[in-house]
């Protein structure tokens, strides 16, 4: 599994690197926050 990222912030993308381990979908909001949904 890889991260699918919808990003609007370059700095947020860098932080998402840690989500590789969780095999999740990382969604970056326009305010630079992120949420993750586990992929079963």
mmCIF file as Biopython writes it, N, C-alpha, C and O atoms, coordinates in Angstrom:
data_model
#
loop_
_atom_site.group_PDB
_atom_site.id
_atom_site.type_symbol
_atom_site.label_atom_id
_atom_site.label_alt_id
_atom_site.label_comp_id
_atom_site.label_asym_id
_atom_site.label_entity_id
_atom_site.label_seq_id
_atom_site.pdbx_PDB_ins_code
_atom_site.Cartn_x
_atom_site.Cartn_y
_atom_site.Cartn_z
_atom_site.occupancy
_atom_site.B_iso_or_equiv
_atom_site.auth_seq_id
_atom_site.auth_asym_id
_atom_site.pdbx_PDB_model_num
ATOM 1   N N  . UNK A ? 1  ? 0.834  -1.193 0.000  1.0 0.0 1  A 1 
ATOM 2   C CA . UNK A ? 1  ? 0.000  0.000  0.000  1.0 0.0 1  A 1 
ATOM 3   C C  . UNK A ? 1  ? 0.875  1.252  0.000  1.0 0.0 1  A 1 
ATOM 4   O O  . UNK A ? 1  ? 1.934  1.288  0.627  1.0 0.0 1  A 1 
ATOM 5   N N  . UNK A ? 2  ? 0.419  2.263  -0.706 1.0 0.0 2  A 1 
ATOM 6   C CA . UNK A ? 2  ? 1.119  3.537  -0.709 1.0 0.0 2  A 1 
ATOM 7   C C  . UNK A ? 2  ? 0.168  4.625  -0.231 1.0 0.0 2  A 1 
ATOM 8   O O  . UNK A ? 2  ? -1.045 4.426  -0.155 1.0 0.0 2  A 1 
ATOM 9   N N  . UNK A ? 3  ? 0.744  5.779  0.087  1.0 0.0 3  A 1 
ATOM 10  C CA . UNK A ? 3  ? -0.076 6.898  0.533  1.0 0.0 3  A 1 
ATOM 11  C C  . UNK A ? 3  ? -0.684 7.612  -0.658 1.0 0.0 3  A 1 
ATOM 12  O O  . UNK A ? 3  ? 0.009  7.951  -1.618 1.0 0.0 3  A 1 
ATOM 13  N N  . UNK A ? 4  ? -1.989 7.837  -0.585 1.0 0.0 4  A 1 
ATOM 14  C CA . UNK A ? 4  ? -2.632 8.677  -1.580 1.0 0.0 4  A 1 
ATOM 15  C C  . UNK A ? 4  ? -2.837 10.024 -0.911 1.0 0.0 4  A 1 
ATOM 16  O O  . UNK A ? 4  ? -3.513 10.128 0.113  1.0 0.0 4  A 1 
ATOM 17  N N  . UNK A ? 5  ? -2.257 11.033 -1.491 1.0 0.0 5  A 1 
ATOM 18  C CA . UNK A ? 5  ? -2.245 12.337 -0.825 1.0 0.0 5  A 1 
ATOM 19  C C  . UNK A ? 5  ? -2.861 13.436 -1.672 1.0 0.0 5  A 1 
ATOM 20  O O  . UNK A ? 5  ? -2.449 13.671 -2.809 1.0 0.0 5  A 1 
ATOM 21  N N  . UNK A ? 6  ? -3.855 14.107 -1.101 1.0 0.0 6  A 1 
ATOM 22  C CA . UNK A ? 6  ? -4.405 15.287 -1.741 1.0 0.0 6  A 1 
ATOM 23  C C  . UNK A ? 6  ? -3.851 16.454 -0.960 1.0 0.0 6  A 1 
ATOM 24  O O  . UNK A ? 6  ? -4.245 16.686 0.183  1.0 0.0 6  A 1 
ATOM 25  N N  . UNK A ? 7  ? -2.932 17.198 -1.572 1.0 0.0 7  A 1 
ATOM 26  C CA . UNK A ? 7  ? -2.225 18.203 -0.794 1.0 0.0 7  A 1 
ATOM 27  C C  . UNK A ? 7  ? -2.385 19.609 -1.338 1.0 0.0 7  A 1 
ATOM 28  O O  . UNK A ? 7  ? -2.517 19.828 -2.542 1.0 0.0 7  A 1 
ATOM 29  N N  . UNK A ? 8  ? -2.370 20.566 -0.399 1.0 0.0 8  A 1 
ATOM 30  C CA . UNK A ? 8  ? -2.378 21.967 -0.796 1.0 0.0 8  A 1 
ATOM 31  C C  . UNK A ? 8  ? -1.249 22.686 -0.067 1.0 0.0 8  A 1 
ATOM 32  O O  . UNK A ? 8  ? -1.098 23.904 -0.164 1.0 0.0 8  A 1 
ATOM 33  N N  . UNK A ? 9  ? -0.461 21.903 0.665  1.0 0.0 9  A 1 
ATOM 34  C CA . UNK A ? 9  ? 0.626  22.499 1.434  1.0 0.0 9  A 1 
ATOM 35  C C  . UNK A ? 9  ? 1.879  21.661 1.273  1.0 0.0 9  A 1 
ATOM 36  O O  . UNK A ? 9  ? 1.876  20.472 1.593  1.0 0.0 9  A 1 
ATOM 37  N N  . UNK A ? 10 ? 2.956  22.272 0.778  1.0 0.0 10 A 1 
ATOM 38  C CA . UNK A ? 10 ? 4.200  21.552 0.531  1.0 0.0 10 A 1 
ATOM 39  C C  . UNK A ? 10 ? 4.808  21.019 1.823  1.0 0.0 10 A 1 
ATOM 40  O O  . UNK A ? 10 ? 5.364  19.921 1.836  1.0 0.0 10 A 1 
ATOM 41  N N  . UNK A ? 11 ? 4.712  21.769 2.890  1.0 0.0 11 A 1 
ATOM 42  C CA . UNK A ? 11 ? 5.295  21.340 4.157  1.0 0.0 11 A 1 
ATOM 43  C C  . UNK A ? 11 ? 4.539  20.150 4.732  1.0 0.0 11 A 1 
ATOM 44  O O  . UNK A ? 11 ? 5.128  19.301 5.401  1.0 0.0 11 A 1 
ATOM 45  N N  . UNK A ? 12 ? 3.256  20.089 4.477  1.0 0.0 12 A 1 
ATOM 46  C CA . UNK A ? 12 ? 2.446  18.987 4.977  1.0 0.0 12 A 1 
ATOM 47  C C  . UNK A ? 12 ? 2.833  17.671 4.306  1.0 0.0 12 A 1 
ATOM 48  O O  . UNK A ? 12 ? 2.787  16.610 4.928  1.0 0.0 12 A 1 
ATOM 49  N N  . UNK A ? 13 ? 3.210  17.751 3.044  1.0 0.0 13 A 1 
ATOM 50  C CA . UNK A ? 13 ? 3.608  16.566 2.284  1.0 0.0 13 A 1 
ATOM 51  C C  . UNK A ? 13 ? 4.829  15.905 2.915  1.0 0.0 13 A 1 
ATOM 52  O O  . UNK A ? 13 ? 4.926  14.679 2.969  1.0 0.0 13 A 1 
ATOM 53  N N  . UNK A ? 14 ? 5.753  16.728 3.387  1.0 0.0 14 A 1 
ATOM 54  C CA . UNK A ? 14 ? 6.955  16.205 4.025  1.0 0.0 14 A 1 
ATOM 55  C C  . UNK A ? 14 ? 6.605  15.429 5.291  1.0 0.0 14 A 1 
ATOM 56  O O  . UNK A ? 14 ? 7.186  14.377 5.559  1.0 0.0 14 A 1 
ATOM 57  N N  . UNK A ? 15 ? 5.666  15.940 6.059  1.0 0.0 15 A 1 
ATOM 58  C CA . UNK A ? 15 ? 5.250  15.289 7.300  1.0 0.0 15 A 1 
ATOM 59  C C  . UNK A ? 15 ? 4.559  13.952 7.032  1.0 0.0 15 A 1 
ATOM 60  O O  . UNK A ? 15 ? 4.611  13.046 7.864  1.0 0.0 15 A 1 
ATOM 61  N N  . UNK A ? 16 ? 3.916  13.830 5.875  1.0 0.0 16 A 1 
ATOM 62  C CA . UNK A ? 16 ? 3.176  12.631 5.526  1.0 0.0 16 A 1 
ATOM 63  C C  . UNK A ? 16 ? 4.067  11.412 5.314  1.0 0.0 16 A 1 
ATOM 64  O O  . UNK A ? 16 ? 3.572  10.287 5.243  1.0 0.0 16 A 1 
ATOM 65  N N  . UNK A ? 17 ? 5.371  11.626 5.213  1.0 0.0 17 A 1 
ATOM 66  C CA . UNK A ? 17 ? 6.293  10.524 4.991  1.0 0.0 17 A 1 
ATOM 67  C C  . UNK A ? 17 ? 6.181  9.450  6.057  1.0 0.0 17 A 1 
ATOM 68  O O  . UNK A ? 17 ? 6.427  8.275  5.784  1.0 0.0 17 A 1 
ATOM 69  N N  . UNK A ? 18 ? 5.813  9.842  7.272  1.0 0.0 18 A 1 
ATOM 70  C CA . UNK A ? 18 ? 5.717  8.895  8.373  1.0 0.0 18 A 1 
ATOM 71  C C  . UNK A ? 18 ? 4.524  7.960  8.220  1.0 0.0 18 A 1 
ATOM 72  O O  . UNK A ? 18 ? 4.489  6.893  8.833  1.0 0.0 18 A 1 
ATOM 73  N N  . UNK A ? 19 ? 3.555  8.348  7.413  1.0 0.0 19 A 1 
ATOM 74  C CA . UNK A ? 19 ? 2.355  7.534  7.243  1.0 0.0 19 A 1 
ATOM 75  C C  . UNK A ? 19 ? 2.580  6.283  6.402  1.0 0.0 19 A 1 
ATOM 76  O O  . UNK A ? 19 ? 1.702  5.423  6.321  1.0 0.0 19 A 1 
ATOM 77  N N  . UNK A ? 20 ? 3.760  6.176  5.770  1.0 0.0 20 A 1 
ATOM 78  C CA . UNK A ? 20 ? 4.072  4.968  5.000  1.0 0.0 20 A 1 
ATOM 79  C C  . UNK A ? 20 ? 3.893  3.727  5.862  1.0 0.0 20 A 1 
ATOM 80  O O  . UNK A ? 20 ? 3.391  2.704  5.396  1.0 0.0 20 A 1 
ATOM 81  N N  . UNK A ? 21 ? 4.297  3.821  7.096  1.0 0.0 21 A 1 
ATOM 82  C CA . UNK A ? 21 ? 4.265  2.686  8.009  1.0 0.0 21 A 1 
ATOM 83  C C  . UNK A ? 21 ? 2.846  2.224  8.300  1.0 0.0 21 A 1 
ATOM 84  O O  . UNK A ? 21 ? 2.602  1.037  8.514  1.0 0.0 21 A 1 
ATOM 85  N N  . UNK A ? 22 ? 1.913  3.166  8.308  1.0 0.0 22 A 1 
ATOM 86  C CA . UNK A ? 22 ? 0.539  2.841  8.684  1.0 0.0 22 A 1 
ATOM 87  C C  . UNK A ? 22 ? -0.322 2.376  7.522  1.0 0.0 22 A 1 
ATOM 88  O O  . UNK A ? 22 ? -1.473 1.981  7.709  1.0 0.0 22 A 1 
ATOM 89  N N  . UNK A ? 23 ? 0.251  2.425  6.301  1.0 0.0 23 A 1 
ATOM 90  C CA . UNK A ? 23 ? -0.490 2.005  5.106  1.0 0.0 23 A 1 
ATOM 91  C C  . UNK A ? 23 ? -1.854 2.687  5.060  1.0 0.0 23 A 1 
ATOM 92  O O  . UNK A ? 23 ? -2.888 2.022  4.994  1.0 0.0 23 A 1 
ATOM 93  N N  . UNK A ? 24 ? -1.847 3.995  5.095  1.0 0.0 24 A 1 
ATOM 94  C CA . UNK A ? 24 ? -3.102 4.731  5.168  1.0 0.0 24 A 1 
ATOM 95  C C  . UNK A ? 24 ? -3.251 5.732  4.044  1.0 0.0 24 A 1 
ATOM 96  O O  . UNK A ? 24 ? -2.298 6.034  3.325  1.0 0.0 24 A 1 
ATOM 97  N N  . UNK A ? 25 ? -4.460 6.241  3.904  1.0 0.0 25 A 1 
ATOM 98  C CA . UNK A ? 25 ? -4.691 7.330  2.964  1.0 0.0 25 A 1 
ATOM 99  C C  . UNK A ? 25 ? -4.607 8.616  3.763  1.0 0.0 25 A 1 
ATOM 100 O O  . UNK A ? 25 ? -5.365 8.821  4.710  1.0 0.0 25 A 1 
ATOM 101 N N  . UNK A ? 26 ? -3.694 9.468  3.382  1.0 0.0 26 A 1 
ATOM 102 C CA . UNK A ? 26 ? -3.525 10.717 4.110  1.0 0.0 26 A 1 
ATOM 103 C C  . UNK A ? 26 ? -4.149 11.854 3.309  1.0 0.0 26 A 1 
ATOM 104 O O  . UNK A ? 26 ? -3.827 12.066 2.140  1.0 0.0 26 A 1 
ATOM 105 N N  . UNK A ? 27 ? -5.029 12.560 3.953  1.0 0.0 27 A 1 
ATOM 106 C CA . UNK A ? 27 ? -5.692 13.669 3.277  1.0 0.0 27 A 1 
ATOM 107 C C  . UNK A ? 27 ? -5.267 14.972 3.930  1.0 0.0 27 A 1 
ATOM 108 O O  . UNK A ? 27 ? -5.478 15.177 5.126  1.0 0.0 27 A 1 
ATOM 109 N N  . UNK A ? 28 ? -4.671 15.847 3.141  1.0 0.0 28 A 1 
ATOM 110 C CA . UNK A ? 28 ? -4.210 17.118 3.675  1.0 0.0 28 A 1 
ATOM 111 C C  . UNK A ? 28 ? -5.242 18.197 3.372  1.0 0.0 28 A 1 
ATOM 112 O O  . UNK A ? 28 ? -5.661 18.370 2.228  1.0 0.0 28 A 1 
ATOM 113 N N  . UNK A ? 29 ? -5.634 18.901 4.389  1.0 0.0 29 A 1 
ATOM 114 C CA . UNK A ? 29 ? -6.626 19.956 4.192  1.0 0.0 29 A 1 
ATOM 115 C C  . UNK A ? 29 ? -5.942 21.251 3.796  1.0 0.0 29 A 1 
ATOM 116 O O  . UNK A ? 29 ? -4.716 21.349 3.832  1.0 0.0 29 A 1 
ATOM 117 N N  . UNK A ? 30 ? -6.730 22.238 3.420  1.0 0.0 30 A 1 
ATOM 118 C CA . UNK A ? 30 ? -6.187 23.510 2.964  1.0 0.0 30 A 1 
ATOM 119 C C  . UNK A ? 30 ? -5.509 24.280 4.083  1.0 0.0 30 A 1 
ATOM 120 O O  . UNK A ? 30 ? -4.764 25.222 3.812  1.0 0.0 30 A 1 
ATOM 121 N N  . UNK A ? 31 ? -5.750 23.902 5.340  1.0 0.0 31 A 1 
ATOM 122 C CA . UNK A ? 31 ? -5.097 24.573 6.467  1.0 0.0 31 A 1 
ATOM 123 C C  . UNK A ? 31 ? -3.846 23.823 6.897  1.0 0.0 31 A 1 
ATOM 124 O O  . UNK A ? 31 ? -3.239 24.160 7.913  1.0 0.0 31 A 1 
ATOM 125 N N  . UNK A ? 32 ? -3.448 22.793 6.120  1.0 0.0 32 A 1 
ATOM 126 C CA . UNK A ? 32 ? -2.213 22.085 6.405  1.0 0.0 32 A 1 
ATOM 127 C C  . UNK A ? 32 ? -2.366 20.973 7.429  1.0 0.0 32 A 1 
ATOM 128 O O  . UNK A ? 32 ? -1.378 20.359 7.832  1.0 0.0 32 A 1 
ATOM 129 N N  . UNK A ? 33 ? -3.606 20.706 7.857  1.0 0.0 33 A 1 
ATOM 130 C CA . UNK A ? 33 ? -3.822 19.617 8.801  1.0 0.0 33 A 1 
ATOM 131 C C  . UNK A ? 33 ? -4.000 18.327 8.012  1.0 0.0 33 A 1 
ATOM 132 O O  . UNK A ? 33 ? -4.168 18.358 6.793  1.0 0.0 33 A 1 
ATOM 133 N N  . UNK A ? 34 ? -3.963 17.209 8.698  1.0 0.0 34 A 1 
ATOM 134 C CA . UNK A ? 34 ? -4.134 15.960 7.979  1.0 0.0 34 A 1 
ATOM 135 C C  . UNK A ? 34 ? -4.941 14.949 8.788  1.0 0.0 34 A 1 
ATOM 136 O O  . UNK A ? 34 ? -4.934 14.969 10.019 1.0 0.0 34 A 1 
ATOM 137 N N  . UNK A ? 35 ? -5.625 14.080 8.082  1.0 0.0 35 A 1 
ATOM 138 C CA . UNK A ? 35 ? -6.370 12.995 8.699  1.0 0.0 35 A 1 
ATOM 139 C C  . UNK A ? 35 ? -5.980 11.720 7.975  1.0 0.0 35 A 1 
ATOM 140 O O  . UNK A ? 35 ? -5.598 11.755 6.805  1.0 0.0 35 A 1 
ATOM 141 N N  . UNK A ? 36 ? -6.075 10.606 8.662  1.0 0.0 36 A 1 
ATOM 142 C CA . UNK A ? 36 ? -5.711 9.348  8.017  1.0 0.0 36 A 1 
ATOM 143 C C  . UNK A ? 36 ? -6.828 8.322  8.162  1.0 0.0 36 A 1 
ATOM 144 O O  . UNK A ? 36 ? -7.460 8.218  9.213  1.0 0.0 36 A 1 
ATOM 145 N N  . UNK A ? 37 ? -7.060 7.569  7.095  1.0 0.0 37 A 1 
ATOM 146 C CA . UNK A ? 37 ? -8.057 6.520  7.120  1.0 0.0 37 A 1 
ATOM 147 C C  . UNK A ? 37 ? -7.332 5.210  6.840  1.0 0.0 37 A 1 
ATOM 148 O O  . UNK A ? 37 ? -6.619 5.095  5.843  1.0 0.0 37 A 1 
ATOM 149 N N  . UNK A ? 38 ? -7.509 4.228  7.708  1.0 0.0 38 A 1 
ATOM 150 C CA . UNK A ? 38 ? -6.826 2.965  7.529  1.0 0.0 38 A 1 
ATOM 151 C C  . UNK A ? 38 ? -7.384 2.214  6.327  1.0 0.0 38 A 1 
ATOM 152 O O  . UNK A ? 38 ? -8.593 2.200  6.095  1.0 0.0 38 A 1 
ATOM 153 N N  . UNK A ? 39 ? -6.500 1.599  5.577  1.0 0.0 39 A 1 
ATOM 154 C CA . UNK A ? 39 ? -6.921 0.783  4.446  1.0 0.0 39 A 1 
ATOM 155 C C  . UNK A ? 39 ? -6.944 -0.666 4.908  1.0 0.0 39 A 1 
ATOM 156 O O  . UNK A ? 39 ? -5.930 -1.193 5.366  1.0 0.0 39 A 1 
ATOM 157 N N  . UNK A ? 40 ? -8.090 -1.303 4.790  1.0 0.0 40 A 1 
ATOM 158 C CA . UNK A ? 40 ? -8.195 -2.691 5.240  1.0 0.0 40 A 1 
ATOM 159 C C  . UNK A ? 40 ? -7.710 -3.641 4.154  1.0 0.0 40 A 1 
ATOM 160 O O  . UNK A ? 40 ? -7.721 -4.857 4.346  1.0 0.0 40 A 1 
#
